[in-house]
Amino acid sequence: MLTLKVFCYSLRDDVAVLPFHATEECFPTIEKSPMPYPEEAAVVSGTGEWSTGRKAKLFKPARNQMQSGIHQTKHWEIRFEAPRTWANPLMGWTSTADPYVGLVTKFDTKEAAESFAKRQGWELEIAEPAPVGDYYGKISYSHNFLPEHIETLIKQKGKKSAVQFKHPTGRRSNWVKTLKYHGNGVVAQHGGEAKE
């Protein structure tokens, strides 16, 4: 008897949390029976009734400002706010009695997050992500040094735009010796002072 194993691989970029081998596309369920009362799932989930009715925020995380990658911004997160906090007398750290403050739940889609929150009995405040601008081919690295409006002026006027680069104080050093701590003279530079 020949056994055939099927492996599912995907090159999709949109799935950020759930691995592809656990998705519906790889192994679809044959019979689906929807829950008649999904909000009652919180009763048997073990979280207790004190968590039902809690307000949570659903959002897409912003990308790290130090990086240009967007890999960690494709999923949706549900987070809770801290209701009451206090300074711990031992170390001075901020403490709270709410275990849901540190809870971060991640989802691939907004609909999956809303469905989960409904089953748990949470009220969601949804923050839609800001629209992403399309700057491909419109800005370049050279605009850090030559502003875009100056570059446009050079393209339009050609050699007549050289006025932009004529400065009366050009070709001079703008370096200034730093003052001493109390401001009563300049700091002696490394290597000694220049001979006059």
DRENMARBA-855801 format. One record per residue (C-alpha): residue in three letters; z negated, x, y negated. Coordinates in nm, 3 decimals. Each point is the difference from the previous one (the first is absolute). Example, Ala and Ser with C-alpha at 12.3 -4.5 7.8 and 13.67 -1.06 7.14 Angstrom:
BEGIN
@aa:ALA&pz:-0.780&px:1.230&py:0.450
@aa:SER&pz:0.066&px:0.137&py:-0.344
This chain:
BEGIN
@aa:MET&pz:0.000&px:0.000&py:0.000
@aa:LEU&pz:0.103&px:0.137&py:-0.335
@aa:THR&pz:-0.238&px:-0.045&py:-0.291
@aa:LEU&pz:0.140&px:0.011&py:-0.348
@aa:LYS&pz:-0.230&px:0.072&py:-0.290
@aa:VAL&pz:0.108&px:-0.101&py:-0.346
@aa:PHE&pz:-0.124&px:0.200&py:-0.294
@aa:CYS&pz:0.028&px:-0.144&py:-0.347
@aa:TYR&pz:0.069&px:0.234&py:-0.287
@aa:SER&pz:0.059&px:-0.087&py:-0.359
@aa:LEU&pz:0.104&px:0.187&py:-0.309
@aa:ARG&pz:-0.115&px:-0.276&py:-0.232
@aa:ASP&pz:-0.178&px:0.092&py:-0.321
@aa:ASP&pz:-0.150&px:-0.338&py:-0.087
@aa:VAL&pz:-0.268&px:-0.003&py:0.273
@aa:ALA&pz:-0.295&px:0.196&py:-0.128
@aa:VAL&pz:-0.304&px:-0.111&py:0.201
@aa:LEU&pz:0.096&px:-0.145&py:0.337
@aa:PRO&pz:0.177&px:0.245&py:0.234
@aa:PHE&pz:0.338&px:-0.118&py:0.116
@aa:HIS&pz:-0.095&px:-0.016&py:0.368
@aa:ALA&pz:-0.256&px:-0.269&py:-0.089
@aa:THR&pz:0.233&px:-0.215&py:-0.209
@aa:GLU&pz:0.162&px:-0.328&py:0.088
@aa:GLU&pz:0.345&px:0.164&py:-0.003
@aa:CYS&pz:-0.082&px:0.239&py:0.282
@aa:PHE&pz:-0.187&px:-0.242&py:0.227
@aa:PRO&pz:0.055&px:-0.360&py:-0.107
@aa:THR&pz:-0.237&px:-0.263&py:0.130
@aa:ILE&pz:0.175&px:-0.271&py:0.197
@aa:GLU&pz:-0.224&px:-0.296&py:-0.071
@aa:LYS&pz:-0.173&px:-0.037&py:-0.332
@aa:SER&pz:-0.249&px:-0.274&py:-0.060
@aa:PRO&pz:-0.114&px:-0.016&py:-0.361
@aa:MET&pz:-0.369&px:-0.046&py:-0.068
@aa:PRO&pz:-0.064&px:-0.358&py:-0.105
@aa:TYR&pz:-0.288&px:0.098&py:-0.233
@aa:PRO&pz:0.034&px:0.369&py:-0.092
@aa:GLU&pz:-0.295&px:-0.005&py:-0.240
@aa:GLU&pz:-0.233&px:-0.061&py:0.296
@aa:ALA&pz:0.078&px:0.344&py:0.143
@aa:ALA&pz:-0.270&px:0.148&py:-0.224
@aa:VAL&pz:-0.269&px:-0.185&py:0.197
@aa:VAL&pz:0.085&px:0.176&py:0.326
@aa:SER&pz:0.097&px:0.336&py:-0.154
@aa:GLY&pz:-0.360&px:0.119&py:-0.014
@aa:THR&pz:-0.012&px:0.060&py:-0.374
@aa:GLY&pz:-0.233&px:-0.290&py:-0.068
@aa:GLU&pz:0.027&px:-0.292&py:-0.236
@aa:TRP&pz:-0.131&px:0.200&py:-0.296
@aa:SER&pz:0.342&px:0.166&py:-0.032
@aa:THR&pz:0.195&px:-0.325&py:-0.030
@aa:GLY&pz:0.086&px:-0.100&py:-0.354
@aa:ARG&pz:-0.010&px:0.360&py:-0.127
@aa:LYS&pz:0.247&px:0.098&py:-0.270
@aa:ALA&pz:0.224&px:0.296&py:0.074
@aa:LYS&pz:0.289&px:0.171&py:-0.172
@aa:LEU&pz:0.339&px:0.044&py:0.167
@aa:PHE&pz:0.219&px:0.272&py:-0.150
@aa:LYS&pz:0.242&px:0.282&py:0.070
@aa:PRO&pz:-0.160&px:0.337&py:-0.080
@aa:ALA&pz:0.147&px:0.211&py:-0.278
@aa:ARG&pz:0.139&px:0.340&py:0.086
@aa:ASN&pz:-0.200&px:0.313&py:-0.066
@aa:GLN&pz:0.081&px:0.125&py:-0.350
@aa:MET&pz:-0.005&px:0.360&py:0.123
@aa:GLN&pz:0.275&px:-0.063&py:0.256
@aa:SER&pz:0.347&px:-0.147&py:-0.013
@aa:GLY&pz:-0.005&px:-0.144&py:0.351
@aa:ILE&pz:-0.033&px:-0.374&py:0.060
@aa:HIS&pz:-0.097&px:0.004&py:0.369
@aa:GLN&pz:-0.356&px:-0.130&py:-0.055
@aa:THR&pz:0.118&px:-0.285&py:-0.225
@aa:LYS&pz:0.196&px:-0.211&py:0.248
@aa:HIS&pz:-0.287&px:-0.197&py:0.151
@aa:TRP&pz:-0.218&px:-0.280&py:-0.139
@aa:GLU&pz:-0.379&px:0.037&py:-0.024
@aa:ILE&pz:-0.288&px:-0.245&py:-0.014
@aa:ARG&pz:-0.312&px:0.128&py:-0.173
@aa:PHE&pz:-0.327&px:-0.153&py:-0.115
@aa:GLU&pz:-0.194&px:0.069&py:-0.318
@aa:ALA&pz:-0.363&px:0.107&py:0.004
@aa:PRO&pz:-0.221&px:-0.294&py:-0.104
@aa:ARG&pz:-0.316&px:0.199&py:-0.075
@aa:THR&pz:-0.056&px:0.375&py:-0.006
@aa:TRP&pz:-0.293&px:0.224&py:-0.081
@aa:ALA&pz:-0.069&px:0.372&py:-0.031
@aa:ASN&pz:-0.160&px:0.141&py:0.313
@aa:PRO&pz:-0.328&px:0.172&py:-0.101
@aa:LEU&pz:0.038&px:0.281&py:0.255
@aa:MET&pz:0.337&px:0.145&py:-0.106
@aa:GLY&pz:0.110&px:-0.220&py:-0.289
@aa:TRP&pz:0.300&px:-0.133&py:0.190
@aa:THR&pz:0.119&px:-0.354&py:-0.054
@aa:SER&pz:-0.120&px:-0.231&py:0.277
@aa:THR&pz:0.079&px:-0.356&py:0.098
@aa:ALA&pz:-0.117&px:-0.247&py:0.265
@aa:ASP&pz:0.350&px:-0.134&py:0.058
@aa:PRO&pz:0.183&px:0.153&py:0.299
@aa:TYR&pz:0.332&px:-0.147&py:-0.114
@aa:VAL&pz:0.019&px:0.231&py:-0.304
@aa:GLY&pz:0.127&px:0.288&py:0.212
@aa:LEU&pz:0.231&px:-0.218&py:0.208
@aa:VAL&pz:0.371&px:0.065&py:-0.056
@aa:THR&pz:0.241&px:-0.203&py:0.209
@aa:LYS&pz:0.366&px:0.101&py:-0.003
@aa:PHE&pz:0.300&px:-0.216&py:0.085
@aa:ASP&pz:0.374&px:0.052&py:0.020
@aa:THR&pz:0.087&px:-0.324&py:-0.177
@aa:LYS&pz:-0.157&px:-0.225&py:-0.259
@aa:GLU&pz:0.035&px:-0.300&py:0.232
@aa:ALA&pz:-0.196&px:0.175&py:0.277
@aa:ALA&pz:-0.280&px:0.079&py:-0.245
@aa:GLU&pz:-0.012&px:-0.357&py:-0.128
@aa:SER&pz:-0.006&px:-0.134&py:0.356
@aa:PHE&pz:-0.287&px:0.231&py:0.096
@aa:ALA&pz:-0.200&px:-0.093&py:-0.311
@aa:LYS&pz:0.052&px:-0.368&py:0.074
@aa:ARG&pz:-0.127&px:0.044&py:0.356
@aa:GLN&pz:-0.309&px:0.180&py:-0.131
@aa:GLY&pz:-0.061&px:-0.263&py:-0.268
@aa:TRP&pz:0.042&px:0.239&py:-0.295
@aa:GLU&pz:0.137&px:-0.100&py:-0.339
@aa:LEU&pz:0.271&px:0.240&py:-0.112
@aa:GLU&pz:0.091&px:0.112&py:-0.349
@aa:ILE&pz:0.354&px:0.135&py:0.033
@aa:ALA&pz:0.119&px:0.279&py:-0.231
@aa:GLU&pz:0.377&px:0.032&py:0.017
@aa:PRO&pz:0.133&px:0.359&py:-0.023
@aa:ALA&pz:0.166&px:0.108&py:-0.321
@aa:PRO&pz:0.380&px:0.020&py:0.019
@aa:VAL&pz:0.128&px:0.348&py:0.072
@aa:GLY&pz:0.249&px:0.134&py:-0.252
@aa:ASP&pz:0.335&px:0.133&py:0.112
@aa:TYR&pz:0.030&px:0.342&py:-0.164
@aa:TYR&pz:0.234&px:0.159&py:0.253
@aa:GLY&pz:0.262&px:0.196&py:-0.194
@aa:LYS&pz:-0.144&px:-0.111&py:-0.336
@aa:ILE&pz:-0.265&px:0.265&py:-0.060
@aa:SER&pz:0.001&px:0.366&py:0.094
@aa:TYR&pz:-0.235&px:0.295&py:0.012
@aa:SER&pz:0.165&px:0.148&py:-0.309
@aa:HIS&pz:-0.142&px:-0.283&py:-0.213
@aa:ASN&pz:-0.337&px:0.175&py:0.024
@aa:PHE&pz:0.141&px:0.276&py:-0.221
@aa:LEU&pz:0.290&px:-0.163&py:-0.184
@aa:PRO&pz:-0.075&px:-0.361&py:-0.093
@aa:GLU&pz:0.252&px:-0.260&py:0.107
@aa:HIS&pz:0.089&px:-0.107&py:-0.356
@aa:ILE&pz:0.077&px:0.364&py:-0.097
@aa:GLU&pz:0.217&px:0.039&py:0.311
@aa:THR&pz:0.188&px:-0.317&py:-0.096
@aa:LEU&pz:0.045&px:0.132&py:-0.356
@aa:ILE&pz:0.146&px:0.327&py:0.133
@aa:LYS&pz:0.243&px:-0.194&py:0.218
@aa:GLN&pz:0.108&px:-0.218&py:-0.293
@aa:LYS&pz:0.025&px:0.255&py:-0.284
@aa:GLY&pz:0.067&px:0.323&py:0.186
@aa:LYS&pz:-0.046&px:0.312&py:-0.219
@aa:LYS&pz:-0.100&px:-0.210&py:-0.301
@aa:SER&pz:-0.328&px:-0.081&py:0.171
@aa:ALA&pz:-0.119&px:0.363&py:-0.034
@aa:VAL&pz:-0.203&px:-0.111&py:-0.305
@aa:GLN&pz:-0.263&px:-0.121&py:0.246
@aa:PHE&pz:-0.072&px:0.358&py:0.102
@aa:LYS&pz:-0.017&px:0.170&py:-0.344
@aa:HIS&pz:-0.356&px:0.068&py:-0.103
@aa:PRO&pz:-0.116&px:0.201&py:-0.306
@aa:THR&pz:-0.280&px:0.161&py:0.203
@aa:GLY&pz:0.218&px:0.086&py:0.297
@aa:ARG&pz:-0.010&px:0.338&py:0.178
@aa:ARG&pz:-0.360&px:0.065&py:-0.097
@aa:SER&pz:-0.302&px:0.021&py:0.220
@aa:ASN&pz:-0.237&px:-0.294&py:-0.030
@aa:TRP&pz:-0.277&px:0.175&py:0.186
@aa:VAL&pz:-0.331&px:0.011&py:-0.189
@aa:LYS&pz:-0.305&px:0.209&py:0.088
@aa:THR&pz:-0.296&px:-0.208&py:0.107
@aa:LEU&pz:-0.317&px:-0.001&py:-0.208
@aa:LYS&pz:-0.341&px:0.121&py:0.113
@aa:TYR&pz:-0.258&px:-0.252&py:0.115
@aa:HIS&pz:-0.154&px:-0.037&py:-0.348
@aa:GLY&pz:0.335&px:0.015&py:-0.180
@aa:ASN&pz:-0.078&px:0.318&py:-0.196
@aa:GLY&pz:0.294&px:0.209&py:0.121
@aa:VAL&pz:0.264&px:0.028&py:0.266
@aa:VAL&pz:-0.069&px:0.098&py:0.360
@aa:ALA&pz:0.084&px:0.358&py:0.096
@aa:GLN&pz:0.295&px:-0.008&py:0.236
@aa:HIS&pz:0.026&px:0.174&py:0.336
@aa:GLY&pz:0.135&px:0.351&py:-0.039
@aa:GLY&pz:-0.140&px:0.051&py:-0.349
@aa:GLU&pz:0.129&px:-0.096&py:-0.340
@aa:ALA&pz:0.349&px:0.094&py:-0.109
@aa:LYS&pz:0.015&px:0.300&py:-0.233
@aa:GLU&pz:0.122&px:-0.084&py:-0.348
